[in-house]
Amino acid sequence: MGIVTDIPMGRGEIAHMLKVKPNTVSQWIARELFPEHDITTSRQRLWLHSTVRTWAIMTKRWPYEEGEQGDLLYPRD
């Protein structure tokens, strides 16, 4: 995969990247297992890709081989 920019991600994008259901991400947040969000907009909380990746690697939830950046392509309906 090419260079990853540090893009903001919502719960859906995080779930897609980590290969879990969006509800799982919501549960991590509610249980305070997930890092604090990096950005707040008027509509939602967002996390930077680097924040999520670092957390996922540290907690052994990163579903990719070492060195892989993760799938940032989020299918939109």
Contacts in CASP RR format, 6 or more apart in sequence:
PFRMAT RR
TARGET T0000
AUTHOR 0000-0000-0000
METHOD contacts of the structure
MODEL  1
MGIVTDIPMGRGEIAHMLKVKPNTVSQWIARELFPEHDITTSRQRLWLHS
TVRTWAIMTKRWPYEEGEQGDLLYPRD
1 68 0 8 1.000
1 69 0 8 1.000
1 70 0 8 1.000
2 69 0 8 1.000
4 49 0 8 1.000
4 69 0 8 1.000
4 70 0 8 1.000
4 72 0 8 1.000
5 49 0 8 1.000
6 48 0 8 1.000
6 49 0 8 1.000
6 50 0 8 1.000
7 48 0 8 1.000
7 49 0 8 1.000
7 72 0 8 1.000
8 38 0 8 1.000
8 39 0 8 1.000
8 46 0 8 1.000
8 47 0 8 1.000
8 48 0 8 1.000
9 17 0 8 1.000
9 46 0 8 1.000
9 47 0 8 1.000
9 48 0 8 1.000
9 49 0 8 1.000
9 52 0 8 1.000
10 44 0 8 1.000
10 45 0 8 1.000
10 46 0 8 1.000
10 47 0 8 1.000
11 22 0 8 1.000
11 25 0 8 1.000
11 26 0 8 1.000
11 29 0 8 1.000
11 44 0 8 1.000
12 22 0 8 1.000
12 25 0 8 1.000
12 74 0 8 1.000
13 72 0 8 1.000
13 74 0 8 1.000
14 25 0 8 1.000
14 47 0 8 1.000
14 52 0 8 1.000
15 21 0 8 1.000
15 22 0 8 1.000
15 24 0 8 1.000
15 25 0 8 1.000
16 71 0 8 1.000
16 74 0 8 1.000
16 75 0 8 1.000
17 49 0 8 1.000
17 52 0 8 1.000
17 70 0 8 1.000
17 71 0 8 1.000
17 72 0 8 1.000
17 74 0 8 1.000
18 25 0 8 1.000
18 52 0 8 1.000
18 56 0 8 1.000
18 61 0 8 1.000
18 62 0 8 1.000
18 63 0 8 1.000
19 63 0 8 1.000
20 61 0 8 1.000
25 34 0 8 1.000
28 34 0 8 1.000
33 59 0 8 1.000
34 55 0 8 1.000
35 47 0 8 1.000
35 51 0 8 1.000
35 52 0 8 1.000
35 55 0 8 1.000
37 45 0 8 1.000
37 46 0 8 1.000
37 47 0 8 1.000
38 46 0 8 1.000
38 47 0 8 1.000
38 48 0 8 1.000
38 51 0 8 1.000
39 45 0 8 1.000
39 46 0 8 1.000
39 47 0 8 1.000
39 48 0 8 1.000
40 46 0 8 1.000
49 69 0 8 1.000
49 72 0 8 1.000
53 62 0 8 1.000
53 69 0 8 1.000
53 70 0 8 1.000
55 61 0 8 1.000
56 62 0 8 1.000
56 63 0 8 1.000
64 70 0 8 1.000
END
